[in-house]
Amino acid sequence: KQEVTQIPAALSVPEGENLVLNCSFTDSAIYNLQWFRQDPGKGLTSLLLIQSSQREQTSGRLNASLDKSSGRSTLYIAASQPGDSATYLCAVRGNAGNMLTFGGGTRLMVKP
Amino acid sequence: EAQVTQNPRYLITVTGKKLTVTCSQNMNHEYMSWYRQDPGLGLRQIYYSMNVEVTDKGDVPEGYKVSRKEKRNFPLILESPSPNQTSLYFCASLGPGLAEAFFGQGTRLTVV
């Protein structure tokens, strides 16, 4: 059974810092990996989708990488801003049964 | 616009009173799924459906029912809600293989 782990569980940084969020998964047989943002009590906003054949995807200040063989993905946020404060979730889509498995999330706070 | 629509967004009900949370997608996706999100437990899958009339249990199916009579709709039914089903619920829709997952805005359910 796929297991997804996100480290750290919480992170507090001053504004302007570059930061890295980590996601690891146990079964490398995946279709893709998706990063989401969730504000407190709100829905999930899709940030980046990386296919299993890709190494990275970029959107603005966000860059996500994928190393499928080692079961790892990172989300890099450049020049963090207070508006980036949220919980970031990674989800892995398995290629057996289309299962989508979530990590526990990283709660990020960016201080002004 | 690709969309997953859940209703209602907020619901307070009493123990034992049957309720249905609706979910509809406009992308002709075959795969749909329900999750619940609880503090400290992350997102857990309740039920999923691979196609019309094909449903299966996820990780936490107890106390829930689903149906998939048509491709666009996947309602979640609580026959006799209990306080431990108080949670934030999300419906998801996935396209084939490489496609990203789309989520509804969530339904916050409180059972008193």
Boltz contact constraints between the chains, C-beta under 6 A:
constraints:
  - contact:
      token1: [A, 31]
      token2: [B, 97]
      max_distance: 6.0
  - contact:
      token1: [A, 31]
      token2: [B, 98]
      max_distance: 6.0
  - contact:
      token1: [A, 34]
      token2: [B, 100]
      max_distance: 6.0
  - contact:
      token1: [A, 43]
      token2: [B, 103]
      max_distance: 6.0
  - contact:
      token1: [A, 43]
      token2: [B, 105]
      max_distance: 6.0
  - contact:
      token1: [A, 43]
      token2: [B, 106]
      max_distance: 6.0
  - contact:
      token1: [A, 44]
      token2: [B, 103]
      max_distance: 6.0
  - contact:
      token1: [A, 46]
      token2: [B, 100]
      max_distance: 6.0
  - contact:
      token1: [A, 49]
      token2: [B, 100]
      max_distance: 6.0
  - contact:
      token1: [A, 51]
      token2: [B, 98]
      max_distance: 6.0
  - contact:
      token1: [A, 98]
      token2: [B, 31]
      max_distance: 6.0
  - contact:
      token1: [A, 98]
      token2: [B, 94]
      max_distance: 6.0
  - contact:
      token1: [A, 100]
      token2: [B, 101]
      max_distance: 6.0
  - contact:
      token1: [A, 102]
      token2: [B, 42]
      max_distance: 6.0
  - contact:
      token1: [A, 102]
      token2: [B, 43]
      max_distance: 6.0
  - contact:
      token1: [A, 104]
      token2: [B, 42]
      max_distance: 6.0
